[in-house]
Structures are given as C-alpha cells and as structure tokens.
Amino acid sequence: MDQLQAEVKPWADRAERLQLKLHDLGVELKVVQLSRAELYGRVARGEFDAALVALPELPEPGLALAQALLLGGEEDEARKTLQ
C-alpha cells in the first residue's frame, strides 16, 4: 500500500460506515472521493449535500465555531463570531 492509499483508506472506511448508517435511517448517500482542491472548491461554492472533513481542534470555542462557519461558506457569520 503506497502513502496516498494509506492516507485515503481510513476516510473511505468512515465514509462507507456513515453511508450504511444513514441508509438504515432511510437516507440515500452517494460517497464520492475527491482531491482536496476539488473538495474545498465544492464546499466553497456550496455544491454539496454533505462533506466528511477533518478540522483541527481549536482550543477556543469561538475560533472553532468561526472555522466551521467559514468552511461552510458562511463568511459573514464567521466574521461576526470573531468580533
């Protein structure tokens, strides 16, 4: 297994488990593997229904909230949170 496969496999496993759990609840989810650039581009444009991403844990709750809002395309709300 090369380095890229080693990095992708845990995420693919998590996505598959999430897909199965949501299916059991009646939610259809199609898992699509994307490059980081494509993922972040789609998230920034709001072209997704769900995204499985990792965020570094920030020690201050306000910063963590602003980061999550920014990732979700809510730049104005992120700015308000930081003021």
HUNOR-V483157 format. One record per pair of residues at least 12 apart in sequence whose ideal C-beta (glycine too) atoms are under 6 Angstrom apart, sorted by sequence separation. I is the first residue (numbers start at 0). GAP is how many residues later the second one is. If there is no record, write none. Layout:
I&GAP / I&GAP
//
This chain:
18&12 / 65&12 / 65&15 / 14&16 / 64&16 / 65&16 / 61&19 / 45&27 / 14&37
//
